[in-house]
Amino acid sequence: MFSKYKKTSATPPADAKDEAPVADIAATTPAAATAVIRKAAPTAPAQVTPMDKERKRKERMGEIKLDLHRVLLDNLNLSALEHATEQDLRQEISAISSEFLEERSIVLNREDRQNLTSELYDEVTGLGPLETLLKDETVNDILVNGPQQIFVERSGKLELTDITFKDERHLLRIIDKIVSAVGRRVDESNPYVDARLKDGSRFNAMVPPVAVDGSLVSIRKFKKDKLGIDDLVEFGAFTEEMAAYLQAAVATRLNVIVSGGTGSGKTTTLNALSSFIDNAERILTIEDTAELQLQQTHVGRMESRPPNVEGKGEVSPRDCLKNALRMRPDRIIVGETRGEEVIDMLQAMNTGHDGSMTTIHANSARDGISRLENMIAMAGIEMPLKAVRSQISSAVNLIVQASRLQDGSRRMTSITEITGMEGEVISMQEIFRYQRVGLTPENKIIGHFTATGVRSAYAERFRMWGYDLPPSIYEPIAAQ
């Protein structure tokens, strides 16, 4: 009936005695035992709510799916599946499922059968319960706290889903499937891992014993359609005047740092800013997990690599950055600066690689400068504080602050220029900001973007490069 992808020496299905339906077990129960059970039962049983019925139905379907998955692994020739079409594989799974259900006298309606086939297909070829969430375009992040709790982020807000794993073993099997596909492993000796899914989504997992209540998984989904400047303006992330200013800043090769917290949209902002880079320039990108989607013709992408099980083979972001300097780049874009590579990044910005960009974790432009100072100190480089600040002030021209606000919206809350040194302090001036006014009853933030009234220190540079911005974009906007 289903021989195309069936193993030639198939393992016989699991023993029917072990998998007997509940009805059969009840039939073989001795009468005395039944009497005892009936006697122990309460005289007025609690009413079964629809929620309890649904939970029991899901548990039963989960058990059937688990048993069927074992049967599939026993019967399918997995090596032949690599060349099978989706239609053929779904038909094969449907045929094996039908025979299994018939053998066990399990009756399911048409919708349950279709759902079962679809879920089994995801188990065999995809990531099981997570596959539905990965296909959902409205989901930005998937957060798994053990097998029974899966949260998603939609529009900046977290929601608990009704999707679950069967148990911890099921969750660990999916984690192992992901990390083994990229040549990595996770176990008790190496309990955490960073990886990248086939579609480019960032994957991080931490397993027991480090994860106390079950494995922790976070997936930052990779947007197939890159958001451009026009999209971000339409979504209200910033204004057209700010976009015109940023276009001039990137095109005239100012060194830009995008600062912000986790999930504030730093990488999205960096992607959008990169669209202003001329197509004739050679760009090299360095990331821990390749997420940048540059549309230019001449782009070289590099990805750092953690050490293997023996502690060897590590390629750090600093190694990639040092090598990038020997590859004749016009611009270097570092996905995130978080360690000792900061000194090489600043030196590159100071020595002919104008227009380089990176992101850092910080809550404001001033905090971003402090973070750079701390990273230089952590790199073990002993320099006077004034020399460190002088290096930073001459390397970095612009800090763009991205924030995720309390209502889940993402805004470019500040654009700040670094203008030099005043004594031992780095001097800065804010050009644009997001001015919060209040909060609606629905907890939506009321606010508007405005210029600060300060003219850009790089206005003459912009004019020399052909970007003569009108003075009106620097005029403050009164609250409406």
N, C-alpha and C positions, 0 to 999 in steps of 0.2 A: 504493500500500500504506500509506504514512504521509504523507498530504498535509495533515493538519489543521494542523500547526505547521511545515510545511516551507516554506522560502523560495520565493517565486514564481520567482525567477531564481537557482536554486541553482548554486553553484560546483561544477564536476565534481569527483569525488573525487580524492584524490592519485593520481599516476601509479603504476600497478601495478608498473612496472619498479623504481621507487624502493623500493617496499615488498614486494618479492618475498620469499616464505618462504625459510627457510634451505635447505629441500630442493631448491627450484628453482635456487638459486644453486649448490649442490653439483653439480646435474645439468649445469650449463653450464661447470663447471670443466674445463679441458683435462686430458687424461690425464697428460701430462708433469708438469704442476704437481702433480697428485695424487700422482704417484710420488715427487716430491721431498718432498712433505709427509709421505708414509708413511715415507720413508727417514729423515727428521729426527725422527720420533716415537720416543720411548723404547721399548725392547723390553718393559719391564715397567711398564706404566702404573699409577699410584697408584689405589687403590680409591676409588670415589666414595661418600662417606658420605651418609647420609640428610639431614644438614644441608646439604650441598652441593646435593643434588637440590632441597631445599626453596628454597634461595636462588636457584637457577637458575630454578625455577618462578615465584618471585615476580618475578624480573627480566623473564622472558618476559611475565607478566601485566601488569607495569608498562609494557612497550613496547606491548603490544596496547592497553592503556587510553589511553596517550598518543596513539597513532594514531587510536583511535576518538574521543577527545575533539576532535581536529582536525576529523574528519569531522562530528561533531555541530555544532561551531561553524559549519561551512560549510553545513550543511543545515537547522538549526533556525532558525525565525524567532523570535529572542530577545525581540522586543517583544511577541509574542503569548503568550509564556510567563507573563507577569505575571498573566494571567487564567485560566491552565490549572490544572486540579486536579492533585493529586499522582498520582492513578491514571492520568489521561490522559497525563501527561508520562512516567511510568514505562513505559507501553505504547509510547509513541513512541520512547523510548530503546531499549527492548528490540527493537523492529522494525528500527531503523536498525542496531543491533548485530548482529542475526541476518543481515541482508543483507551487512554488512561482513565478518563471519566466513565467510559462504558464498563471497563473491567471492575472499577470500584463502585459501580451503581450510584454514581453521584450525578444528580440532576441539576443543571444550571440553565437559566434562561439565556436567550440569545445575546442580550447586552452584557451579561456577566462573562459569557464565553469570549466575546470580542475583547472585553477589557482584559481578561486573563491572557489571551493570545498576545495582546499589545504589551502587557507588562512582562511577559516571558521573553518577548523579542528584545525589550529593553535590558532585561537581565543578561541575555546571551550576548548581545552586541553592544550595549550601552552601559549606563551607570545605574541601572535599576530604578528605584523610586526617584532619584534625582533627575532622571532624564526628562520628565514632564516639566520640571522647574527650569531646566536649562533651555527648553524650547519656548518657554513663556517670555515674550519680549518685554513684558511689563516688570519683570523681576531684575533687579540690579545686583543683589547679593543673596547668596544662599548660606545660611548659618546652621550647622548641625550641632546640637548639644546632646550627644548620646543618641541611641537608636530611636527613641520615642519623641524627640523634640526637634522639629525642623522649622526654622524661622526663615522668612524672606524679607527683603527690603523692597518696598514699592513706593516711589515718589518720596524717598527720604524717610519713610516710616517703616518700622518693623512689624511684621504680622506672623502669628503662629499658624502653620498650615496643618491640615489633617493628614498629611503624608507621613508615614513612619517606616522604619526598617523592622524586619521580623525580630531581630535581636542584635546583640553586639557582634556576633560572628558574621552576620549578614553585612553589617556596616564595615567591618574590617576587611571583608572580601572585596567590597567595592573600592575601598581605599587602596588595597594592594593592587587591584586591577589598574587603577589610575597611575600609581607611582611606578609600577613595573613597566608600563608602556613607555616611560621616559628614562628607563635605565636606573631608577632609584629604588630604595627599599625603606621600609619602616617596620620596626619591631621594638622589643623591650630595650635592646641595646642602642637603638637609634630611634627614639620615640617621636620625633617630629620631622616634617619634610615639607619642602616647597616644590611645586611642580607646575606644569602648564598643560591644560587640556588641549585636545585637538583643535578646538576653535580659538585658542589663544587665551582663554579665561585663566585667571590666576587661582591656583589651588594651594591651600595650606591645611595640614592635618597634624594633630597631636593625639597620640594613642596612650592607653594605660601602660604603665602605672602612673605616668605623669598626669594624664587626664583622669581625674578621680571618678567621675560619674559616667564614664563612657567616652568614646572617642569624640574629639572636637574637630569639626571640619568647617572651613570657610572658603567660599568660592566667589571671587570678584568676576562677574561676567564680562566678557569681551564684547563690546558693541560692534556688530557687523557693519553698521552704517556710521561712519565717523561724523561726529558733530562738528560743523564748521563755525566760523565766526558769526555768520548770518543766523544760524540756528540758535546759538547762545544768546544773541541779541533778542531774537524772537521769544526765547524762553524767559527773558528778563534777567539773565546772569550779569549783563552790563549793558551800557548804552552805545549808540552809534558813535558818539563823540569819543568815548573811551576806546572803541574799536579803531577809530581813525588814528588816535594817539598811539595805540599799541602797534598798528601797522607801520607807522613811521619809526617807532623804536626798534622793531625787529628788522625792518628793511635797511635801516642805517647802522645795523650791526652793534647795537647796545647789548651788553651782557645782562641777561635777565634771569632772575630767580623767582620761581613760583612757590609761594609759601602757603601752608595751610595744614589743617588737621587731617586725620584719617577719614576718607570718604568725602572730603570737601570739594573734590573735582580738580585736583592738581594736575593729574595726567590728562584729563579732558582739556583743561586750559592749555597745557603744554602742546598738545596735539593741534589745537586751534591756532595757537601762535605760530607754530611751525609752517602753517599754510602761507605765511607772508615771506618765507625764505625764497630767494630767487632759485629758479630751476637749474641754473648753471653752476651752483655751488656744490662742493663735495661735503656731505654730512656723514658723520659717524655717530652712532647711538650706542650707549652702554647702559644695560639694565640688568637687574637681578632676574626678572621675568619679563620677556619681550612683550610690551603692551603698546608702545608707540606705533602709530599708523601714519607715517610720513608719506606724502604723495609725490615727492620730488623724484627725479630720475636717478640721481647719483646718491644713493643712501647705502652705507655699510652698517649692518646691525651686529652687535655683539651682546652676548649674554654671559654673565658670570656663572661659575659652577662651584657647588659646595664640595668638600672633601668626601671621598668614598668611605667605605666601612673601615678600611685600614688607616684612615686619616690622611690619605694622599690624594693627589690630583686636583687640589683646590685651585681655582682661578678666580681671584678676587676682583672686585670692580677697579681697584687701584692697578692691578696687573693689566686689565683691559685698557685703562686710561693711559698708562705709560706706553703701551704698544700703539694706541691710537695716535699718539703724538708723532710717531715715526711713519704714519701712513698718509701724510700730506692732507690733513683735513682743513677745510675752510671753517667749518663749525663743528663743535663737539656738543652733543646733547646727552647728559647723564640723567637717566630716569629718576633716580633719587640719590642725593648725597647724604650719607649717614655715618661715615667713618673716616678712616685715614686718607681716603682718596680726595678729601676736600683740599688738601694742600696742592696736589697735582692739578686739580680743577682750577684753583685760583691762579696758579702759575700759568696754566694754559690761557686763561682769560687775559693775563697780563703780558703774554709774549706772542702776540700776533694771531690769536684765534678769537678775534672779536666776534660778537654775535652768538657766543655759546650760551646754552641754557641748561638749567637743572631745577629740581624741586627739593624742598626741605620741609621737615615737620616743624611748624612754629605757629603761634597764635597771632602774631603781629609782625610788622616789618622790623621793629626794634628787637623783638625776641629772635627773629631770624638771624640778625647780626650776632647776637649773643650765642646762638646755636653754632654758628660758624666758628666763633672764637673757641667755644668748648670743644668742638670736633678737632680743631688744630691742637689744642692742649692734650686731648686723648690720644692723638696720633704720636705723642711722645716727642714732639718737636719743641725744643726749648728756645723760645723767642721772646723778647720783651713785648709786653702788651701793646705798646705804641707801635712797634714794628708789625705786629699781627693786624692791628686795626688799619694801619697804613696800607698793608697788602690787600685787605678786604675792600677798603674804600676806593682803591685804584682799579680793582678787578671788577667789582659789581657796580652796575649802573642803575639797575631798576629792580624793585621788589614788587611783585604782584601778589596780593593777599587774597586767597580764596577761602571761603567759609561756608560751612553747612549750618544754617540757622535752626532755631528750635522748632520751627514748623516744617522742617525737612527740606526747605528750599536752599539752593546753592547760589551764592552771590559772590561777585568779585568786590569785596568790601573795601579795598584800598589799593591805590597805585602810588608808590612812593619812590622818589629818586634819591640816590646817594650823591651828594655834591662835593664830598671831600672830607677834610679834617679841620676841626677847630680845636687846637691844642691837642689833647689826647682823646677827644670825643669825635666819633664819626657824625658828620652833619647830614641831615636828611630833610627832605621837604615832600609833603603829601600833595599830589596833584588832583586826584579824584578820590571820593569816598562814598560809601553807602550810608545814608543818614536814616537811622531808625526813628520813627515817630511814635508808634504805639502798637497795639495788638487788637485784633477784632475779637468778637465773642467766640468765633470758631478757632481761635488761637493762630490766626494767620498774621504774619508780621506786616505792619504798615510802614512803608519807608520809600525813599527815592534816592537816586544817584545824583550827585552834584560835584562840580569842580570846587576847589577850595579857594580859587581866586589867585593862586600862585602860578606865574608863568613858568613853563618848563625851562630848566637850565640847559636843555639840549635843543632849544628852539632854533638857534642859529645852525646847528648841525643838521637839523631836519631840513631847513631851507636850502643849505648847500647841497643836499642829496636830492632835492626836488620835491620835498614834502613840506610845503609852506602852509602850515595849519593856521586857520583863522583865529585871531585873538579871542573870538567869542566862545570857543570851546573851553576856555579857562575861567569863564565867568560863572560864579555860583548861581545855583537855581534855588529859589525860595520854595519852601514847602507849600504844597497845594491843599 
